[in-house]
Amino acid sequence: MDARAYLNEIAQDYVSITCNKKIVGGMPAIKGTRIQVSLILACLRDKMSIEEICEDYHLSSDNIKKAMEYAIAVLDRPFL
């Protein structure tokens, strides 16, 4: 399985995450936006609060939670 198929397979378990080639080149993103899961993680790394991320990017706290859950699932499942 290639990496794109792997990310798409996991995204199927998360209705709020999309991996569409026409949206940010197929990178995992919050559905209905061009906001990548990696951007959410970078904001958290940079010590932004969930409230700040929600305000700056017009997202819900549930969007942030689902992005984190998706990232955990990607890292937690074997890539084989």
N, C-alpha and C positions, 0 to 999 in steps of 0.2 A: 504494500500500500504506500502511495506517495504521501508527502506531507499535507498537501491540499486535501486529499481524500480523508486523511486522518482528522484534520481540523473540522471538515464538513461533517464527518460522522459524529463527532462529539457535539457539534453545534445542533444537531438534530434533537438532542436531549434538552436544549435550552432555547425555547421559543423566542426569547428576547435577544438572541445573538444570531447574526447572519454572517455567512462567508460567501458573498456573491462577487464574482469576478468583476462585475460592473460597478461595484461600490468599493472604493479604496483598494482596488486590485485584488479583491478576494480575501483581504485580511479580516480576521474576526472583528465585528463591529456591533454596536448596539443597533438593533433592528429599527428601521425608520430614520436612521441618522448616518452620518459619515464618521462618527466617533468610534475610534478603534479601542478594543479591549486593552491593547498595549498602552494607549494614552491614559486610560483610567489607572492602570498600574503605575505608570510613570508619575502621575499626580500624587498617588498615595506614597510612592517612594520619596517624593519631594515634600512630604509632610503636609500636603493639603488635606483638610478634613473632608469627610463625605459631604457635608453641607456646602463647603466651598466648591467642590467639584459639581455638585448638583446645580448650584447657582451659576457658576461660570459657563457650564455646558448645557444648561436647561434639561437636566436629567432628573429622574426620581432616585431616591435612595435604593429602591428595588433594582433599578438599572445597574447601579454600582455593585450591589450584592450579587446580581446574576453574572456580571462581568468577572468578579472575583471567583465565583463558583466555577465558571467556565475555565478560567485560567488554572485553577486547582485541578479540575478534571483532566485538562490537557497534560499536566505534569504528573498526574497520578496514574494514568493508564499506560500500559506498555505500548510502545510504538513498534508493533510487529505485524 
